[in-house]
Amino acid sequence: MSLPQDTFSHAYSVIRRPEVEARTGLSRSSIYAKLDPKSRYHDPDFPRPVRIGVRSVAWSEREIAEWLVSRTIANRDAR
């Protein structure tokens, strides 16, 4: 069984840090603070980057979108 091309490409799309910054509104340092368990800003739900090269990382587009949705829902529930 094969997945439709749109499903496959969306499920496995990765985005680089500048795009993560643009979509989340977070700065570079805020992104890495969310990933650092020692940081007071650590967010265990923030998506982990995947290594795509020796010195390159990217994030799953789907995971970033899901994180944004979860933050939106959490903010609405807090009101």
N, CA, C and O of each residue as an XYZ file, in Angstrom:
316
protein
N       0.851     -1.186      0.000
C       0.000      0.000      0.000
C       0.888      1.238      0.000
O       1.852      1.311      0.762
N       0.577      2.183     -0.827
C       1.355      3.421     -0.866
C       0.464      4.596     -0.484
O      -0.744      4.595     -0.722
N       1.094      5.584      0.109
C       0.377      6.790      0.500
C       0.288      7.742     -0.677
O       1.179      7.757     -1.527
N      -0.773      8.537     -0.742
C      -0.821      9.567     -1.778
C       0.377     10.506     -1.623
O       0.850     10.725     -0.508
N       0.858     11.047     -2.703
C       2.059     11.887     -2.681
C       1.921     13.068     -1.724
O       2.875     13.397     -1.020
N       0.751     13.713     -1.685
C       0.560     14.848     -0.781
C       0.721     14.434      0.676
O       1.321     15.160      1.469
N       0.188     13.274      1.028
C       0.298     12.782      2.399
C       1.745     12.509      2.745
O       2.206     12.889      3.821
N       2.465     11.861      1.855
C       3.861     11.516      2.111
C       4.708     12.765      2.267
O       5.478     12.872      3.222
N       4.580     13.703      1.354
C       5.437     14.886      1.401
C       5.134     15.745      2.626
O       6.056     16.314      3.210
N       3.876     15.853      3.029
C       3.529     16.653      4.202
C       3.993     15.963      5.483
O       4.473     16.620      6.407
N       3.849     14.650      5.536
C       4.205     13.914      6.743
C       5.699     13.954      7.015
O       6.110     13.853      8.171
N       6.517     14.098      5.993
C       7.959     14.038      6.165
C       8.672     15.330      5.782
O       9.884     15.323      5.570
N       7.954     16.418      5.692
C       8.583     17.697      5.371
C       9.352     18.200      6.587
O       8.888     18.088      7.722
N      10.520     18.749      6.335
C      11.288     19.358      7.414
C      11.512     20.825      7.089
O      11.578     21.221      5.925
N      11.628     21.618      8.139
C      11.879     23.044      7.972
C      13.095     23.419      8.805
O      13.351     22.835      9.858
N      13.825     24.391      8.323
C      15.040     24.837      9.003
C      14.691     25.886     10.061
O      13.572     26.398     10.106
N      15.664     26.191     10.901
C      15.440     27.078     12.038
C      14.827     28.434     11.676
O      13.900     28.861     12.364
N      15.290     29.132     10.638
C      14.645     30.420     10.331
C      13.136     30.290     10.075
O      12.362     31.182     10.424
N      12.733     29.183      9.470
C      11.302     28.968      9.231
C      10.585     28.639     10.538
O       9.448     29.065     10.742
N      11.238     27.885     11.426
C      10.657     27.610     12.749
C      10.462     28.933     13.490
O       9.421     29.155     14.108
N      11.460     29.805     13.426
C      11.352     31.122     14.053
C      10.162     31.893     13.490
O       9.383     32.477     14.243
N      10.024     31.894     12.181
C       8.934     32.637     11.536
C       7.573     32.077     11.928
O       6.642     32.838     12.191
N       7.452     30.770     11.968
C       6.147     30.161     12.260
C       5.767     30.258     13.729
O       4.591     30.419     14.056
N       6.754     30.162     14.619
C       6.448     30.169     16.053
C       6.531     31.551     16.679
O       5.944     31.794     17.733
N       7.258     32.458     16.036
C       7.483     33.766     16.626
C       8.566     33.752     17.689
O       8.751     34.742     18.399
N       9.285     32.642     17.808
C      10.356     32.513     18.796
C      11.693     32.903     18.181
O      11.907     32.746     16.979
N      12.581     33.407     19.012
C      13.941     33.706     18.554
C      14.783     32.429     18.593
O      14.367     31.411     19.147
N      15.955     32.504     18.002
C      16.875     31.361     18.002
C      17.163     30.915     19.433
O      17.085     29.726     19.740
N      17.494     31.861     20.306
C      17.837     31.501     21.683
C      16.628     30.930     22.428
O      16.791     30.042     23.265
N      15.433     31.416     22.143
C      14.228     30.880     22.786
C      13.955     29.449     22.354
O      13.539     28.623     23.166
N      14.185     29.154     21.088
C      13.995     27.787     20.590
C      14.923     26.837     21.336
O      14.491     25.793     21.825
N      16.200     27.204     21.422
C      17.154     26.320     22.086
C      16.942     26.282     23.593
O      17.259     25.271     24.219
N      16.421     27.341     24.196
C      16.083     27.314     25.623
C      14.943     26.333     25.877
O      14.943     25.633     26.890
N      13.985     26.279     24.978
C      12.883     25.329     25.122
C      13.367     23.885     25.025
O      12.753     22.980     25.590
N      14.457     23.676     24.314
C      15.005     22.329     24.147
C      15.943     21.918     25.283
O      16.222     20.730     25.446
N      16.429     22.870     26.064
C      17.430     22.610     27.101
C      16.766     22.280     28.438
O      16.137     23.147     29.044
N      16.900     21.028     28.905
C      16.271     20.649     30.180
C      16.761     21.471     31.377
O      16.074     21.537     32.397
N      17.918     22.086     31.271
C      18.454     22.891     32.374
C      17.915     24.320     32.370
O      18.098     25.056     33.339
N      17.265     24.704     31.305
C      16.739     26.063     31.185
C      15.413     26.192     31.927
O      14.613     25.257     31.959
N      15.194     27.341     32.510
C      13.902     27.565     33.163
C      12.785     27.707     32.139
O      11.608     27.665     32.497
N      13.139     27.875     30.875
C      12.159     27.989     29.794
C      11.941     26.667     29.058
O      11.274     26.628     28.024
N      12.506     25.591     29.594
C      12.398     24.280     28.948
C      10.931     23.905     28.737
O      10.098     24.061     29.629
N      10.643     23.417     27.557
C       9.302     22.945     27.219
C       9.448     21.524     26.692
O       9.860     21.329     25.548
N       9.115     20.526     27.514
C       9.293     19.137     27.073
C       8.430     18.768     25.872
O       8.679     17.757     25.214
N       7.422     19.579     25.586
C       6.551     19.301     24.442
C       7.048     19.921     23.144
O       6.523     19.621     22.072
N       8.062     20.787     23.234
C       8.565     21.422     22.014
C       9.281     20.376     21.165
O      10.089     19.604     21.684
N       8.993     20.344     19.870
C       9.589     19.324     18.993
C      11.116     19.368     18.976
O      11.726     20.437     18.975
N      11.707     18.195     18.963
C      13.154     18.059     18.878
C      13.575     18.173     17.416
O      12.856     17.721     16.524
N      14.728     18.771     17.169
C      15.220     18.821     15.788
C      15.764     17.462     15.362
O      16.117     16.629     16.197
N      15.825     17.255     14.063
C      16.438     16.042     13.505
C      17.686     16.461     12.741
O      17.704     17.497     12.076
N      18.707     15.658     12.843
C      19.962     15.959     12.157
C      19.806     15.600     10.681
O      19.413     14.483     10.343
N      20.118     16.558      9.809
C      20.025     16.310      8.365
C      21.382     16.394      7.691
O      21.494     16.217      6.478
N      22.406     16.662      8.477
C      23.770     16.751      7.961
C      24.730     16.846      9.127
O      24.315     16.827     10.285
N      25.999     16.947      8.828
C      27.010     17.013      9.872
C      26.780     18.215     10.789
O      26.888     18.101     12.010
N      26.467     19.353     10.201
C      26.254     20.570     10.984
C      24.877     21.178     10.745
O      24.692     22.385     10.904
N      23.926     20.358     10.369
C      22.601     20.875     10.014
C      21.498     20.122     10.744
O      21.524     18.895     10.851
N      20.541     20.874     11.239
C      19.355     20.274     11.834
C      18.118     20.923     11.219
O      18.181     22.014     10.653
N      17.016     20.234     11.345
C      15.736     20.744     10.873
C      14.658     20.185     11.792
O      14.908     19.274     12.582
N      13.478     20.733     11.682
C      12.358     20.281     12.490
C      11.278     19.724     11.575
O      11.130     20.151     10.430
N      10.532     18.769     12.099
C       9.394     18.231     11.370
C       8.329     19.319     11.259
O       7.888     19.882     12.260
N       7.936     19.597     10.044
C       6.905     20.611      9.815
C       5.614     20.231     10.538
O       4.946     21.081     11.127
N       5.278     18.963     10.487
C       4.062     18.467     11.134
C       4.135     18.649     12.651
O       3.162     19.081     13.269
N       5.284     18.322     13.256
C       5.420     18.455     14.703
C       5.353     19.915     15.154
O       4.772     20.217     16.196
N       5.936     20.806     14.383
C       5.849     22.233     14.721
C       4.394     22.691     14.639
O       3.922     23.409     15.520
N       3.685     22.285     13.595
C       2.272     22.662     13.450
C       1.446     22.111     14.612
O       0.592     22.814     15.151
N       1.694     20.859     15.000
C       0.961     20.261     16.117
C       1.263     20.982     17.426
O       0.368     21.180     18.248
N       2.526     21.378     17.624
C       2.894     22.110     18.839
C       2.157     23.447     18.881
O       1.647     23.843     19.930
N       2.099     24.137     17.753
C       1.390     25.418     17.701
C      -0.090     25.242     18.028
O      -0.668     26.055     18.749
N      -0.702     24.189     17.504
C      -2.114     23.919     17.798
C      -2.284     23.642     19.288
O      -3.217     24.152     19.909
N      -1.396     22.842     19.864
C      -1.503     22.519     21.293
C      -1.350     23.770     22.153
O      -2.031     23.903     23.170
N      -0.466     24.687     21.763
C      -0.284     25.934     22.511
C      -1.531     26.810     22.388
O      -1.938     27.454     23.354
N      -2.126     26.832     21.214
C      -3.342     27.618     21.009
C      -4.466     27.085     21.890
O      -5.177     27.856     22.534
N      -4.620     25.770     21.915
C      -5.664     25.147     22.738
C      -5.400     25.408     24.215
O      -6.322     25.743     24.958
N      -4.149     25.258     24.648
C      -3.801     25.493     26.052
C      -4.092     26.934     26.452
O      -4.585     27.186     27.551
N      -3.793     27.873     25.575
C      -4.056     29.286     25.880
C      -5.551     29.573     25.956
O      -5.988     30.369     26.787
N      -6.327     28.939     25.105
C      -7.781     29.139     25.144
C      -8.372     28.543     26.409
O      -9.258     29.134     27.027
N      -7.877     27.362     26.798
C      -8.387     26.702     28.003
C      -8.029     27.471     29.267
O      -8.749     27.397     30.262
N      -6.926     28.205     29.236
C      -6.473     28.951     30.412
C      -7.323     30.189     30.672
O      -7.279     30.751     31.766
N      -8.073     30.608     29.706
C      -8.880     31.837     29.857
C     -10.125     31.603     30.626
O     -10.904     32.533     30.837
